[in-house]
Each structure stands twice: as structure tokens, then as C-alpha cells.
Amino acid sequence: MYENDIDDELLKEINEKFPDVKVPQKKKHYITYTDRLKIQKMLTDGQRIDYIAQIIGTTSAAMYREIRLAGTPYDADYAQGIR
């Protein structure tokens, strides 16, 4: 069972009862523009890269690579344009 297959309320309940257990996510083949906007917002808000990767549904390594290629500060429009 993957996180995308779980009802939001059930997922919230699981996260509250078992904060150290992570539900596996389906791996995406690419990061969309919408994902990049989310990444930009979360980085601006100070979220950890591992957490952002989990929310987006990709690996931490892919997230670090995305951020490195898009530059600092992260710019979703630039990141989308270089693809």
C-alpha cells in the first residue's frame, strides 16, 4: 500500500499514532511544474529537504539534485525552463 492510495484522514491518524513509521510512496519519473512550485514554497518556509522529498513523492537524492540544478535560491520557473 502506498501513501497515495490511503485516505487523508487515515493517513493523518497513522502519522499521529506512529510518527516514526513512514508509509512508502510511489516513485515519480519526473518532477512537474506544480511540484516545483511546492518545492519553492517549502524551501522558503524552511522545510527539510528529506521532508519535501517525501511530500513530493521522490527520493532525497533526486530532491538534492533538483535543488542543485535549479540554483540557490531555488526558482521553480528557472527549474522548469532548464528541463
Secondary structure as GFF3:
##gff-version 3
##sequence-region A 1 83
A	DSSP	three_ten_helix	3	5	.	.	.	ID=ss1
A	DSSP	alpha_helix	8	17	.	.	.	ID=ss2
A	DSSP	alpha_helix	33	44	.	.	.	ID=ss3
A	DSSP	alpha_helix	49	56	.	.	.	ID=ss4
A	DSSP	alpha_helix	60	70	.	.	.	ID=ss5
A	DSSP	alpha_helix	76	81	.	.	.	ID=ss6
###
